[in-house]
Amino acid sequence: MNSNDNNYSKLIDKYVTGKILVTRSSMPGYEEYCEEIRDIWDTRWLTNMGPKHKQLQAGLIEYLGVEKLDLLTNGHMALELTMQALGLTGEVITTPFTFASTTHAIVRNGLTPVFCDIDPEDFTMDVTKLESLITDKTSAIVPVHVYGNVCNVEEIQRIADKHGLKVIYDAAHTFGETYKGKGIGSFGDVSCFSFHATKVFNTIEGGAVCFKDQAFGDKIYDLKNFGIHGPEIVESVGANAKMNEFCAAMGICNLRHVDEEIAKRKAVVERYHERLDSTDGIMLNKISPDVKPNYAYLPAVFDADRFGSSRDEVFDELAKHNIFARKYFYPLTNTFDCFKGKFDANDTPVALKVSKSVLTLPLYADLTTEQVDVICDIILSCKK
């Protein structure tokens, strides 16, 4: 190691005193959360749609700009119970470029996922390939808003209306976003959110369904609460997917600060763009002018031929310095071991290529400019 290398290592050590993970959970102040949960000790109302649950539910309806919303224990149950409540059958068209939950919710409902390829620019469902996948067995489309990028909601709805299909959006990445001034949760028949600890807005664990049809809402309520309608009345068979009061309290606190958190995330994203936009062989995520973004993720796609190093080589170099990016989404859900032999990833070649070249960079509200610069310096050091 020469003197320049040694100075460089010292600079990294100055700003990377511990691990930098791909994300870090946003939390309110300790005292604020303690104050929010104080009255729970008086009421002993811990779950079963208590006052915190109702307060958060009302706050989210207003913040997200949706007609109706119900809270659940996590985002996966929001997806899984939505499909059950809609009575879907047969085949459901979705994308393999997503978290396991999307595909698993389909399969766990006894449905067959049919995978549509993605747009190479924004990584959402390629609507030009959607209609060719529809058969007489298709009952719904489950598109995913990816990294905060919004699907082509107009074209998806046009196709769905033409063929009489339900549309369920996996909106886990788009909390608080608007598209052409309209809350993202208001599109489709249902939009499902995750409030997992890693999301822009979290309730520690949690999720929500946004909808317009009260009959659907009644079914969701039954499915999340055993079908119970009173102390001696159980009208249907349901599961248990209720959000508890402590998670709701965390949501109430975080909702007060979410706009501040998004503003901080914006500054981090802008710094990444300043440092990396002009680098040949790196494509950073672009924001549509029609979208009010939440800066949930910053994916970087590496072209190994032009950049000189592969995604995996960049990932390994960052890890040497205790900086942990994420290969997200890799592997594709249609290549999972649990589905071995059932799907062919070559049917979604764009998704397959992107999954092997994308790296989501560390991004959270408390990430400093100096830390972003170190991350970018390490990435740029990989260019050959």
TORKOL-4160 file (C-alpha; in steps of 0.2 Angstrom, whole numbers, padded with zeros to 4 digits, m for minus):
384
<pt num="1" X="0000" Y="0000" Z="0000"/>
<pt num="2" X="0007" Y="0017" Z="m0005"/>
<pt num="3" X="0005" Y="0033" Z="0005"/>
<pt num="4" X="m0010" Y="0039" Z="m0005"/>
<pt num="5" X="m0019" Y="0022" Z="m0002"/>
<pt num="6" X="m0015" Y="0024" Z="0017"/>
<pt num="7" X="m0022" Y="0042" Z="0017"/>
<pt num="8" X="m0038" Y="0035" Z="0008"/>
<pt num="9" X="m0040" Y="0022" Z="0020"/>
<pt num="10" X="m0039" Y="0034" Z="0035"/>
<pt num="11" X="m0052" Y="0045" Z="0026"/>
<pt num="12" X="m0064" Y="0030" Z="0025"/>
<pt num="13" X="m0060" Y="0026" Z="0043"/>
<pt num="14" X="m0065" Y="0043" Z="0048"/>
<pt num="15" X="m0082" Y="0042" Z="0042"/>
<pt num="16" X="m0086" Y="0024" Z="0043"/>
<pt num="17" X="m0083" Y="0020" Z="0061"/>
<pt num="18" X="m0096" Y="0006" Z="0061"/>
<pt num="19" X="m0106" Y="m0003" Z="0048"/>
<pt num="20" X="m0116" Y="0007" Z="0035"/>
<pt num="21" X="m0131" Y="m0003" Z="0030"/>
<pt num="22" X="m0142" Y="m0001" Z="0015"/>
<pt num="23" X="m0155" Y="0007" Z="0026"/>
<pt num="24" X="m0158" Y="0012" Z="0044"/>
<pt num="25" X="m0175" Y="0013" Z="0052"/>
<pt num="26" X="m0183" Y="0030" Z="0056"/>
<pt num="27" X="m0188" Y="0032" Z="0074"/>
<pt num="28" X="m0196" Y="0046" Z="0084"/>
<pt num="29" X="m0187" Y="0052" Z="0100"/>
<pt num="30" X="m0188" Y="0040" Z="0114"/>
<pt num="31" X="m0197" Y="0052" Z="0125"/>
<pt num="32" X="m0210" Y="0055" Z="0111"/>
<pt num="33" X="m0214" Y="0037" Z="0109"/>
<pt num="34" X="m0215" Y="0034" Z="0128"/>
<pt num="35" X="m0227" Y="0049" Z="0129"/>
<pt num="36" X="m0238" Y="0041" Z="0115"/>
<pt num="37" X="m0239" Y="0024" Z="0123"/>
<pt num="38" X="m0242" Y="0031" Z="0141"/>
<pt num="39" X="m0261" Y="0030" Z="0141"/>
<pt num="40" X="m0260" Y="0011" Z="0135"/>
<pt num="41" X="m0255" Y="0008" Z="0153"/>
<pt num="42" X="m0271" Y="0016" Z="0159"/>
<pt num="43" X="m0283" Y="0008" Z="0147"/>
<pt num="44" X="m0273" Y="m0009" Z="0145"/>
<pt num="45" X="m0280" Y="m0009" Z="0127"/>
<pt num="46" X="m0266" Y="m0018" Z="0118"/>
<pt num="47" X="m0274" Y="m0024" Z="0102"/>
<pt num="48" X="m0291" Y="m0027" Z="0093"/>
<pt num="49" X="m0293" Y="m0010" Z="0084"/>
<pt num="50" X="m0290" Y="0001" Z="0099"/>
<pt num="51" X="m0289" Y="0020" Z="0100"/>
<pt num="52" X="m0271" Y="0020" Z="0093"/>
<pt num="53" X="m0276" Y="0009" Z="0079"/>
<pt num="54" X="m0291" Y="0021" Z="0075"/>
<pt num="55" X="m0281" Y="0037" Z="0076"/>
<pt num="56" X="m0267" Y="0030" Z="0064"/>
<pt num="57" X="m0280" Y="0024" Z="0052"/>
<pt num="58" X="m0288" Y="0041" Z="0051"/>
<pt num="59" X="m0271" Y="0050" Z="0050"/>
<pt num="60" X="m0266" Y="0039" Z="0035"/>
<pt num="61" X="m0282" Y="0041" Z="0026"/>
<pt num="62" X="m0279" Y="0060" Z="0026"/>
<pt num="63" X="m0260" Y="0059" Z="0023"/>
<pt num="64" X="m0261" Y="0047" Z="0008"/>
<pt num="65" X="m0277" Y="0055" Z="0001"/>
<pt num="66" X="m0287" Y="0039" Z="m0001"/>
<pt num="67" X="m0305" Y="0035" Z="0002"/>
<pt num="68" X="m0304" Y="0020" Z="0014"/>
<pt num="69" X="m0290" Y="0011" Z="0023"/>
<pt num="70" X="m0288" Y="m0003" Z="0035"/>
<pt num="71" X="m0272" Y="m0008" Z="0045"/>
<pt num="72" X="m0265" Y="m0025" Z="0046"/>
<pt num="73" X="m0251" Y="m0034" Z="0055"/>
<pt num="74" X="m0239" Y="m0033" Z="0040"/>
<pt num="75" X="m0238" Y="m0029" Z="0021"/>
<pt num="76" X="m0238" Y="m0047" Z="0016"/>
<pt num="77" X="m0255" Y="m0051" Z="0025"/>
<pt num="78" X="m0261" Y="m0035" Z="0016"/>
<pt num="79" X="m0257" Y="m0043" Z="m0001"/>
<pt num="80" X="m0262" Y="m0061" Z="0004"/>
<pt num="81" X="m0279" Y="m0057" Z="0012"/>
<pt num="82" X="m0283" Y="m0044" Z="m0002"/>
<pt num="83" X="m0282" Y="m0058" Z="m0015"/>
<pt num="84" X="m0293" Y="m0069" Z="m0004"/>
<pt num="85" X="m0306" Y="m0055" Z="m0001"/>
<pt num="86" X="m0307" Y="m0052" Z="m0020"/>
<pt num="87" X="m0310" Y="m0071" Z="m0023"/>
<pt num="88" X="m0297" Y="m0072" Z="m0037"/>
<pt num="89" X="m0295" Y="m0088" Z="m0046"/>
<pt num="90" X="m0283" Y="m0096" Z="m0059"/>
<pt num="91" X="m0269" Y="m0085" Z="m0065"/>
<pt num="92" X="m0263" Y="m0068" Z="m0059"/>
<pt num="93" X="m0251" Y="m0058" Z="m0070"/>
<pt num="94" X="m0236" Y="m0050" Z="m0060"/>
<pt num="95" X="m0218" Y="m0046" Z="m0060"/>
<pt num="96" X="m0203" Y="m0056" Z="m0055"/>
<pt num="97" X="m0193" Y="m0041" Z="m0050"/>
<pt num="98" X="m0200" Y="m0039" Z="m0033"/>
<pt num="99" X="m0198" Y="m0045" Z="m0015"/>
<pt num="100" X="m0203" Y="m0063" Z="m0011"/>
<pt num="101" X="m0220" Y="m0057" Z="m0003"/>
<pt num="102" X="m0228" Y="m0053" Z="m0019"/>
<pt num="103" X="m0226" Y="m0069" Z="m0027"/>
<pt num="104" X="m0229" Y="m0079" Z="m0011"/>
<pt num="105" X="m0245" Y="m0071" Z="m0008"/>
<pt num="106" X="m0251" Y="m0076" Z="m0025"/>
<pt num="107" X="m0245" Y="m0094" Z="m0023"/>
<pt num="108" X="m0252" Y="m0096" Z="m0005"/>
<pt num="109" X="m0269" Y="m0091" Z="m0012"/>
<pt num="110" X="m0268" Y="m0106" Z="m0024"/>
<pt num="111" X="m0266" Y="m0095" Z="m0039"/>
<pt num="112" X="m0253" Y="m0096" Z="m0053"/>
<pt num="113" X="m0242" Y="m0082" Z="m0055"/>
<pt num="114" X="m0238" Y="m0077" Z="m0073"/>
<pt num="115" X="m0223" Y="m0066" Z="m0075"/>
<pt num="116" X="m0222" Y="m0051" Z="m0086"/>
<pt num="117" X="m0205" Y="m0043" Z="m0090"/>
<pt num="118" X="m0200" Y="m0026" Z="m0084"/>
<pt num="119" X="m0196" Y="m0009" Z="m0092"/>
<pt num="120" X="m0177" Y="m0007" Z="m0092"/>
<pt num="121" X="m0179" Y="0012" Z="m0088"/>
<pt num="122" X="m0190" Y="0012" Z="m0072"/>
<pt num="123" X="m0191" Y="m0007" Z="m0068"/>
<pt num="124" X="m0210" Y="m0008" Z="m0067"/>
<pt num="125" X="m0221" Y="m0019" Z="m0077"/>
<pt num="126" X="m0218" Y="m0018" Z="m0096"/>
<pt num="127" X="m0236" Y="m0014" Z="m0101"/>
<pt num="128" X="m0232" Y="m0017" Z="m0119"/>
<pt num="129" X="m0230" Y="m0036" Z="m0115"/>
<pt num="130" X="m0245" Y="m0037" Z="m0103"/>
<pt num="131" X="m0260" Y="m0040" Z="m0114"/>
<pt num="132" X="m0251" Y="m0055" Z="m0123"/>
<pt num="133" X="m0251" Y="m0064" Z="m0106"/>
<pt num="134" X="m0269" Y="m0063" Z="m0103"/>
<pt num="135" X="m0279" Y="m0079" Z="m0105"/>
<pt num="136" X="m0296" Y="m0085" Z="m0100"/>
<pt num="137" X="m0289" Y="m0090" Z="m0083"/>
<pt num="138" X="m0283" Y="m0073" Z="m0079"/>
<pt num="139" X="m0292" Y="m0065" Z="m0064"/>
<pt num="140" X="m0280" Y="m0051" Z="m0059"/>
<pt num="141" X="m0265" Y="m0040" Z="m0062"/>
<pt num="142" X="m0253" Y="m0037" Z="m0048"/>
<pt num="143" X="m0241" Y="m0024" Z="m0053"/>
<pt num="144" X="m0227" Y="m0017" Z="m0042"/>
<pt num="145" X="m0222" Y="0001" Z="m0040"/>
<pt num="146" X="m0203" Y="m0002" Z="m0039"/>
<pt num="147" X="m0190" Y="0009" Z="m0029"/>
<pt num="148" X="m0203" Y="0023" Z="m0029"/>
<pt num="149" X="m0206" Y="0022" Z="m0048"/>
<pt num="150" X="m0224" Y="0022" Z="m0052"/>
<pt num="151" X="m0231" Y="0009" Z="m0064"/>
<pt num="152" X="m0240" Y="0015" Z="m0080"/>
<pt num="153" X="m0257" Y="0015" Z="m0070"/>
<pt num="154" X="m0267" Y="0022" Z="m0085"/>
<pt num="155" X="m0262" Y="0008" Z="m0097"/>
<pt num="156" X="m0264" Y="m0005" Z="m0084"/>
<pt num="157" X="m0281" Y="0001" Z="m0079"/>
<pt num="158" X="m0286" Y="0002" Z="m0098"/>
<pt num="159" X="m0281" Y="m0016" Z="m0101"/>
<pt num="160" X="m0289" Y="m0022" Z="m0085"/>
<pt num="161" X="m0305" Y="m0014" Z="m0089"/>
<pt num="162" X="m0305" Y="m0021" Z="m0106"/>
<pt num="163" X="m0303" Y="m0039" Z="m0100"/>
<pt num="164" X="m0313" Y="m0037" Z="m0084"/>
<pt num="165" X="m0298" Y="m0040" Z="m0072"/>
<pt num="166" X="m0295" Y="m0034" Z="m0055"/>
<pt num="167" X="m0279" Y="m0023" Z="m0051"/>
<pt num="168" X="m0270" Y="m0025" Z="m0035"/>
<pt num="169" X="m0255" Y="m0013" Z="m0033"/>
<pt num="170" X="m0240" Y="m0018" Z="m0022"/>
<pt num="171" X="m0236" Y="m0001" Z="m0016"/>
<pt num="172" X="m0224" Y="m0005" Z="m0003"/>
<pt num="173" X="m0210" Y="0007" Z="m0010"/>
<pt num="174" X="m0222" Y="0022" Z="m0013"/>
<pt num="175" X="m0228" Y="0028" Z="0004"/>
<pt num="176" X="m0233" Y="0046" Z="0003"/>
<pt num="177" X="m0231" Y="0048" Z="m0016"/>
<pt num="178" X="m0243" Y="0056" Z="m0028"/>
<pt num="179" X="m0245" Y="0053" Z="m0046"/>
<pt num="180" X="m0251" Y="0068" Z="m0056"/>
<pt num="181" X="m0257" Y="0075" Z="m0039"/>
<pt num="182" X="m0267" Y="0060" Z="m0034"/>
<pt num="183" X="m0262" Y="0049" Z="m0019"/>
<pt num="184" X="m0253" Y="0033" Z="m0025"/>
<pt num="185" X="m0264" Y="0022" Z="m0014"/>
<pt num="186" X="m0280" Y="0027" Z="m0024"/>
<pt num="187" X="m0275" Y="0018" Z="m0040"/>
<pt num="188" X="m0282" Y="0001" Z="m0044"/>
<pt num="189" X="m0295" Y="m0009" Z="m0035"/>
<pt num="190" X="m0284" Y="m0010" Z="m0020"/>
<pt num="191" X="m0266" Y="m0004" Z="m0016"/>
<pt num="192" X="m0256" Y="m0013" Z="m0002"/>
<pt num="193" X="m0243" Y="m0004" Z="0008"/>
<pt num="194" X="m0229" Y="m0011" Z="0020"/>
<pt num="195" X="m0225" Y="m0002" Z="0035"/>
<pt num="196" X="m0210" Y="m0013" Z="0039"/>
<pt num="197" X="m0195" Y="m0006" Z="0049"/>
<pt num="198" X="m0185" Y="m0003" Z="0033"/>
<pt num="199" X="m0198" Y="0007" Z="0024"/>
<pt num="200" X="m0199" Y="0026" Z="0023"/>
<pt num="201" X="m0213" Y="0026" Z="0035"/>
<pt num="202" X="m0214" Y="0011" Z="0048"/>
<pt num="203" X="m0225" Y="0005" Z="0062"/>
<pt num="204" X="m0211" Y="m0007" Z="0067"/>
<pt num="205" X="m0221" Y="m0021" Z="0058"/>
<pt num="206" X="m0237" Y="m0017" Z="0049"/>
<pt num="207" X="m0246" Y="m0014" Z="0033"/>
<pt num="208" X="m0262" Y="m0007" Z="0025"/>
<pt num="209" X="m0274" Y="m0009" Z="0011"/>
<pt num="210" X="m0282" Y="0006" Z="0002"/>
<pt num="211" X="m0298" Y="0003" Z="m0007"/>
<pt num="212" X="m0315" Y="0011" Z="m0012"/>
<pt num="213" X="m0328" Y="m0003" Z="m0011"/>
<pt num="214" X="m0334" Y="m0005" Z="0007"/>
<pt num="215" X="m0340" Y="m0023" Z="0003"/>
<pt num="216" X="m0322" Y="m0027" Z="0000"/>
<pt num="217" X="m0317" Y="m0018" Z="0016"/>
<pt num="218" X="m0330" Y="m0029" Z="0026"/>
<pt num="219" X="m0321" Y="m0044" Z="0019"/>
<pt num="220" X="m0304" Y="m0038" Z="0024"/>
<pt num="221" X="m0310" Y="m0034" Z="0041"/>
<pt num="222" X="m0317" Y="m0052" Z="0043"/>
<pt num="223" X="m0301" Y="m0060" Z="0036"/>
<pt num="224" X="m0290" Y="m0050" Z="0048"/>
<pt num="225" X="m0301" Y="m0054" Z="0064"/>
<pt num="226" X="m0307" Y="m0072" Z="0063"/>
<pt num="227" X="m0324" Y="m0066" Z="0055"/>
<pt num="228" X="m0329" Y="m0061" Z="0072"/>
<pt num="229" X="m0344" Y="m0048" Z="0073"/>
<pt num="230" X="m0347" Y="m0049" Z="0092"/>
<pt num="231" X="m0344" Y="m0059" Z="0108"/>
<pt num="232" X="m0356" Y="m0073" Z="0101"/>
<pt num="233" X="m0356" Y="m0070" Z="0083"/>
<pt num="234" X="m0343" Y="m0077" Z="0070"/>
<pt num="235" X="m0350" Y="m0075" Z="0053"/>
<pt num="236" X="m0335" Y="m0081" Z="0042"/>
<pt num="237" X="m0318" Y="m0090" Z="0043"/>
<pt num="238" X="m0304" Y="m0078" Z="0045"/>
<pt num="239" X="m0286" Y="m0076" Z="0050"/>
<pt num="240" X="m0278" Y="m0065" Z="0063"/>
<pt num="241" X="m0269" Y="m0050" Z="0055"/>
<pt num="242" X="m0273" Y="m0036" Z="0067"/>
<pt num="243" X="m0261" Y="m0021" Z="0070"/>
<pt num="244" X="m0258" Y="m0020" Z="0089"/>
<pt num="245" X="m0258" Y="m0003" Z="0098"/>
<pt num="246" X="m0239" Y="m0002" Z="0101"/>
<pt num="247" X="m0236" Y="m0003" Z="0082"/>
<pt num="248" X="m0250" Y="0009" Z="0079"/>
<pt num="249" X="m0242" Y="0021" Z="0092"/>
<pt num="250" X="m0225" Y="0020" Z="0083"/>
<pt num="251" X="m0235" Y="0024" Z="0067"/>
<pt num="252" X="m0243" Y="0039" Z="0075"/>
<pt num="253" X="m0226" Y="0046" Z="0080"/>
<pt num="254" X="m0217" Y="0043" Z="0063"/>
<pt num="255" X="m0231" Y="0050" Z="0053"/>
<pt num="256" X="m0228" Y="0067" Z="0062"/>
<pt num="257" X="m0210" Y="0067" Z="0055"/>
<pt num="258" X="m0211" Y="0058" Z="0039"/>
<pt num="259" X="m0210" Y="0073" Z="0028"/>
<pt num="260" X="m0194" Y="0079" Z="0037"/>
<pt num="261" X="m0187" Y="0061" Z="0035"/>
<pt num="262" X="m0191" Y="0062" Z="0016"/>
<pt num="263" X="m0183" Y="0079" Z="0014"/>
<pt num="264" X="m0167" Y="0072" Z="0022"/>
<pt num="265" X="m0168" Y="0057" Z="0011"/>
<pt num="266" X="m0169" Y="0069" Z="m0004"/>
<pt num="267" X="m0153" Y="0078" Z="0001"/>
<pt num="268" X="m0144" Y="0061" Z="0001"/>
<pt num="269" X="m0151" Y="0056" Z="m0016"/>
<pt num="270" X="m0146" Y="0072" Z="m0024"/>
<pt num="271" X="m0128" Y="0070" Z="m0017"/>
<pt num="272" X="m0127" Y="0053" Z="m0025"/>
<pt num="273" X="m0133" Y="0060" Z="m0042"/>
<pt num="274" X="m0120" Y="0074" Z="m0040"/>
<pt num="275" X="m0106" Y="0062" Z="m0038"/>
<pt num="276" X="m0111" Y="0048" Z="m0050"/>
<pt num="277" X="m0123" Y="0054" Z="m0064"/>
<pt num="278" X="m0109" Y="0058" Z="m0076"/>
<pt num="279" X="m0100" Y="0041" Z="m0074"/>
<pt num="280" X="m0100" Y="0030" Z="m0089"/>
<pt num="281" X="m0107" Y="0013" Z="m0085"/>
<pt num="282" X="m0118" Y="0018" Z="m0070"/>
<pt num="283" X="m0137" Y="0022" Z="m0072"/>
<pt num="284" X="m0145" Y="0029" Z="m0057"/>
<pt num="285" X="m0164" Y="0029" Z="m0054"/>
<pt num="286" X="m0173" Y="0044" Z="m0063"/>
<pt num="287" X="m0188" Y="0052" Z="m0056"/>
<pt num="288" X="m0204" Y="0055" Z="m0066"/>
<pt num="289" X="m0210" Y="0073" Z="m0067"/>
<pt num="290" X="m0227" Y="0067" Z="m0064"/>
<pt num="291" X="m0222" Y="0059" Z="m0047"/>
<pt num="292" X="m0220" Y="0067" Z="m0030"/>
<pt num="293" X="m0206" Y="0055" Z="m0024"/>
<pt num="294" X="m0202" Y="0048" Z="m0007"/>
<pt num="295" X="m0184" Y="0044" Z="m0011"/>
<pt num="296" X="m0186" Y="0026" Z="m0004"/>
<pt num="297" X="m0172" Y="0018" Z="m0013"/>
<pt num="298" X="m0157" Y="0022" Z="m0024"/>
<pt num="299" X="m0154" Y="0008" Z="m0037"/>
<pt num="300" X="m0138" Y="0009" Z="m0047"/>
<pt num="301" X="m0137" Y="m0002" Z="m0062"/>
<pt num="302" X="m0119" Y="m0006" Z="m0067"/>
<pt num="303" X="m0114" Y="m0010" Z="m0085"/>
<pt num="304" X="m0098" Y="m0020" Z="m0082"/>
<pt num="305" X="m0092" Y="m0018" Z="m0100"/>
<pt num="306" X="m0093" Y="0001" Z="m0099"/>
<pt num="307" X="m0089" Y="0003" Z="m0080"/>
<pt num="308" X="m0075" Y="m0010" Z="m0080"/>
<pt num="309" X="m0081" Y="m0019" Z="m0064"/>
<pt num="310" X="m0097" Y="m0029" Z="m0061"/>
<pt num="311" X="m0111" Y="m0026" Z="m0049"/>
<pt num="312" X="m0104" Y="m0040" Z="m0038"/>
<pt num="313" X="m0086" Y="m0033" Z="m0038"/>
<pt num="314" X="m0093" Y="m0016" Z="m0032"/>
<pt num="315" X="m0103" Y="m0024" Z="m0019"/>
<pt num="316" X="m0088" Y="m0034" Z="m0013"/>
<pt num="317" X="m0077" Y="m0018" Z="m0013"/>
<pt num="318" X="m0090" Y="m0008" Z="m0002"/>
<pt num="319" X="m0091" Y="m0023" Z="0010"/>
<pt num="320" X="m0072" Y="m0023" Z="0013"/>
<pt num="321" X="m0075" Y="m0006" Z="0020"/>
<pt num="322" X="m0090" Y="m0011" Z="0031"/>
<pt num="323" X="m0102" Y="m0003" Z="0019"/>
<pt num="324" X="m0117" Y="m0015" Z="0014"/>
<pt num="325" X="m0127" Y="m0011" Z="m0001"/>
<pt num="326" X="m0140" Y="m0024" Z="m0007"/>
<pt num="327" X="m0143" Y="m0034" Z="m0023"/>
<pt num="328" X="m0161" Y="m0029" Z="m0023"/>
<pt num="329" X="m0170" Y="m0038" Z="m0032"/>
<pt num="330" X="m0159" Y="m0053" Z="m0034"/>
<pt num="331" X="m0163" Y="m0066" Z="m0037"/>
<pt num="332" X="m0179" Y="m0064" Z="m0046"/>
<pt num="333" X="m0194" Y="m0073" Z="m0038"/>
<pt num="334" X="m0196" Y="m0084" Z="m0053"/>
<pt num="335" X="m0179" Y="m0092" Z="m0050"/>
<pt num="336" X="m0182" Y="m0096" Z="m0031"/>
<pt num="337" X="m0177" Y="m0113" Z="m0026"/>
<pt num="338" X="m0195" Y="m0116" Z="m0020"/>
<pt num="339" X="m0201" Y="m0114" Z="m0038"/>
<pt num="340" X="m0188" Y="m0124" Z="m0046"/>
<pt num="341" X="m0193" Y="m0131" Z="m0063"/>
<pt num="342" X="m0210" Y="m0121" Z="m0063"/>
<pt num="343" X="m0204" Y="m0105" Z="m0072"/>
<pt num="344" X="m0191" Y="m0100" Z="m0084"/>
<pt num="345" X="m0182" Y="m0083" Z="m0080"/>
<pt num="346" X="m0177" Y="m0082" Z="m0099"/>
<pt num="347" X="m0196" Y="m0077" Z="m0102"/>
<pt num="348" X="m0192" Y="m0061" Z="m0093"/>
<pt num="349" X="m0175" Y="m0057" Z="m0100"/>
<pt num="350" X="m0174" Y="m0038" Z="m0095"/>
<pt num="351" X="m0179" Y="m0042" Z="m0077"/>
<pt num="352" X="m0165" Y="m0056" Z="m0077"/>
<pt num="353" X="m0152" Y="m0044" Z="m0084"/>
<pt num="354" X="m0156" Y="m0030" Z="m0072"/>
<pt num="355" X="m0157" Y="m0042" Z="m0057"/>
<pt num="356" X="m0139" Y="m0046" Z="m0061"/>
<pt num="357" X="m0132" Y="m0029" Z="m0062"/>
<pt num="358" X="m0142" Y="m0018" Z="m0050"/>
<pt num="359" X="m0136" Y="m0013" Z="m0033"/>
<pt num="360" X="m0147" Y="m0002" Z="m0021"/>
<pt num="361" X="m0135" Y="0010" Z="m0012"/>
<pt num="362" X="m0136" Y="0015" Z="0007"/>
<pt num="363" X="m0150" Y="0027" Z="0009"/>
<pt num="364" X="m0158" Y="0034" Z="0025"/>
<pt num="365" X="m0162" Y="0050" Z="0033"/>
<pt num="366" X="m0147" Y="0051" Z="0044"/>
<pt num="367" X="m0134" Y="0046" Z="0031"/>
<pt num="368" X="m0122" Y="0061" Z="0030"/>
<pt num="369" X="m0115" Y="0070" Z="0015"/>
<pt num="370" X="m0097" Y="0064" Z="0020"/>
<pt num="371" X="m0103" Y="0046" Z="0021"/>
<pt num="372" X="m0111" Y="0047" Z="0004"/>
<pt num="373" X="m0095" Y="0054" Z="m0003"/>
<pt num="374" X="m0085" Y="0040" Z="0004"/>
<pt num="375" X="m0097" Y="0027" Z="m0003"/>
<pt num="376" X="m0096" Y="0036" Z="m0020"/>
<pt num="377" X="m0077" Y="0037" Z="m0019"/>
<pt num="378" X="m0076" Y="0018" Z="m0016"/>
<pt num="379" X="m0088" Y="0015" Z="m0031"/>
<pt num="380" X="m0078" Y="0026" Z="m0042"/>
<pt num="381" X="m0062" Y="0018" Z="m0037"/>
<pt num="382" X="m0069" Y="0002" Z="m0045"/>
<pt num="383" X="m0070" Y="0010" Z="m0062"/>
<pt num="384" X="m0057" Y="0003" Z="m0075"/>
